[in-house]
């Protein structure tokens, strides 16, 4: 059976020539038969790439030849089919869009303290810790950590407004301990930096996100419930990081990634039924 290796990665570093990097990176990926999406911005790189294992390793070696990316880390998973339709390298203002000007240069911003997957369950089950899911509603509907707060955002850029409202409406002290998580870690880098900017002193961040937690712990503590949304044709993976099939609640056909992102409030329905609902 054919097997594909998927690597998910991000790295915040000032890439002054990011616009010039696009064509070379795209050409290399196409030459190696890779598919996926890579985002380039002044603030860094973010992406998921899939292909045959050796070609994926070559790709990682290729991008790490750049001294600015030599310490790039990644998470791995596997699939029995190619989960991307094509290879895209896109230029963006931000590799993850929070739209908060004070975080334009993440290299000099203070972020939350990284928590290793093995220590995560002990942290989030403490009574003095509030756990916040920084993902969007179509993702949290499929699965999340027990007792976590769901902001029910539609876009990550909405997070800062939610955070302000949450603090004001609940009179949350900046001494409150906060643990934050997302799929692969990149959104938590920015959201924890944002929480530090608005005054919170004790902010924690699940290193490598949900994918790393499931990979390293196999959910042995049972604090994760449900499945994890992923941004490719697998749509979602279970606790063993294996693809699952999600069917429309209305017509029973398989849903895809865009279906879940485009249907209001993240209901598991296909786009056709979503428009008619």
Secondary structure, 3 states (H helix, E strand, C coil): CCCEEEEEEEEECCCCCHHHHHHHHHHHHHHCCCEEEEEEECCEEEEEEEECHHHHHHHHHHHCCCHHHCCCEEEEEEECCCCCCCEEEEECCCCCCCCCHHHCCHHHCCCCEEECHHHHHHHHCCCCEEEEECCEHHHHCCEEECCCEECCECCHHHHHHHHHHHHHHHCCCCCCEEEEECCCCHHHHHHHHHHHHCCCCCEEEECCHHHHHHHHHCCCCCCEEECEECCCCCCEECCCCCECCCECCCCCCECCHHHHHHCHHHCCCCHHHHHHC
